[in-house]
């Protein structure tokens, strides 16, 4: 039942709302920095769920950054400081309060990020998303089943 609730949740609307709230009200107006910070916050929320941390809003941005670097040391150089204030970070956590990222299908989260990022941000950065119709066609042509094993290092979120 919980997964049904997660599937029916409108991640696109939630993430767009967070993005526009931050874009309009935070001290950061660069879209790339906001998306980067939302990504870090989502990773922090996922860690909190996995580790059973209930008081996620009690940690500062610097504390969460330290936790991220401990959890993912191989990627720590990609985690620059938050451009958002601690208040903004807390507001994002509040917006995500009723969402379980551990139970969310990865393709739905990927879809939501595609909605936030938009072509004006991703196209000029060399990031491109394959249209869903083309993905569905490729899956049909390849006759992929639930037992299939697929390796594609450039598949992004891997959603259909």
C-alpha positions in Angstrom: 0.0 0.0 0.0 2.8 2.4 0.9 4.3 2.0 -2.6 0.9 2.8 -4.2 0.9 6.0 -2.2 4.4 6.8 -3.4 3.5 6.0 -7.0 0.5 8.4 -6.9 2.5 11.2 -5.4 3.2 14.0 -7.8 7.0 14.3 -7.6 7.1 16.7 -10.5 4.8 19.2 -8.8 6.7 18.8 -5.5 10.1 19.3 -7.0 9.0 22.2 -9.2 7.4 23.9 -6.2 10.7 23.5 -4.2 12.7 24.8 -7.1 10.5 27.9 -7.7 10.3 28.6 -4.0 14.1 28.6 -3.8 14.5 30.5 -7.1 12.1 33.2 -5.9 13.0 33.5 -2.2 16.6 32.3 -1.6 19.8 34.3 -2.1 20.7 31.9 -4.9 19.2 32.7 -8.3 21.5 30.5 -10.5 19.4 27.6 -11.6 22.4 25.2 -11.7 23.3 26.0 -8.1 19.7 25.5 -6.9 19.4 22.1 -8.7 22.8 21.1 -7.3 21.7 22.0 -3.7 18.3 20.2 -4.2 20.3 17.1 -5.3 22.5 17.3 -2.2 19.4 17.7 0.0 17.7 14.7 -1.6 20.9 12.6 -0.9 20.8 13.8 2.7 17.2 12.9 3.0 17.9 9.4 1.6 20.8 9.0 4.1 18.5 10.1 6.9 15.9 7.5 5.9 18.5 4.8 5.6 20.2 5.7 8.9 16.9 6.3 10.8 17.7 10.0 11.5 14.4 11.6 12.5 15.5 15.2 13.3 16.9 16.0 9.8 16.0 19.7 10.1 18.3 20.0 13.2 21.4 19.6 11.1 23.1 22.6 9.4 24.1 22.6 5.8 27.7 22.2 6.8 26.8 19.2 9.0 24.9 17.6 6.1 27.8 18.3 3.8 30.1 16.5 6.2 27.7 13.5 6.4 27.6 13.4 2.5 31.4 13.4 2.3 31.6 10.6 4.9 28.9 8.5 3.1 30.2 9.1 -0.4 34.0 9.8 0.0 34.6 8.8 -3.7 32.5 11.7 -4.8 33.3 14.3 -2.1 35.0 16.6 -4.5 31.7 17.1 -6.4 30.0 18.3 -3.2 30.7 22.0 -3.1 29.3 24.0 -0.2 25.6 24.7 -0.2 24.7 28.0 -1.7 21.4 27.9 0.2 21.1 29.2 3.7 20.3 26.8 6.6 16.8 28.3 6.7 16.3 27.4 3.0 17.7 23.9 3.5 15.3 23.4 6.4 12.4 24.6 4.2 13.3 22.0 1.6 13.4 19.3 4.2 10.0 20.4 5.4 8.6 20.2 1.8 10.0 16.6 1.6 8.8 15.6 5.0 6.0 13.3 3.8 8.0 11.7 1.0 9.9 8.5 1.4 12.7 8.5 -1.1 13.6 5.0 -0.2 10.3 3.8 -1.6 10.1 6.1 -4.5 10.7 4.6 -8.0 13.9 6.0 -9.4 12.3 6.8 -12.8 9.7 9.1 -11.1 12.4 11.1 -9.3 14.4 11.3 -12.6 11.2 12.5 -14.4 10.8 15.2 -11.7 14.4 16.3 -12.2 13.9 16.5 -15.9 10.9 18.8 -15.3 12.9 21.0 -13.0 16.1 21.2 -15.1 14.4 22.0 -18.4 16.1 22.2 -21.8 17.6 25.6 -21.2 19.8 24.3 -18.4 20.6 20.8 -19.6 21.1 21.3 -23.3 23.9 23.8 -23.0 25.6 21.6 -20.5 25.8 18.6 -22.8 23.1 16.7 -20.9 20.3 15.3 -23.0 17.3 13.2 -22.1 16.0 10.6 -24.5 12.3 11.2 -25.2 10.1 8.6 -23.5 8.5 7.5 -26.8 12.0 6.6 -28.1 12.9 4.7 -24.9 9.6 2.7 -25.1 10.3 1.9 -28.8 13.8 0.7 -28.0 12.5 -1.5 -25.2 9.9 -3.0 -27.5 12.5 -3.7 -30.2 14.9 -5.3 -27.8 12.1 -7.4 -26.3 13.3 -6.6 -22.8 11.6 -8.7 -20.0 11.7 -8.4 -16.3 14.5 -11.0 -16.3 16.7 -9.0 -18.7 20.0 -7.6 -17.7 20.9 -4.3 -19.3 24.1 -2.4 -19.0 24.2 1.2 -20.2 26.6 3.5 -18.4 24.9 6.5 -19.9 21.4 5.6 -19.0 20.8 8.4 -16.4 18.0 7.4 -14.1 17.3 4.3 -16.1 13.6 4.9 -16.2 11.1 4.0 -18.9 
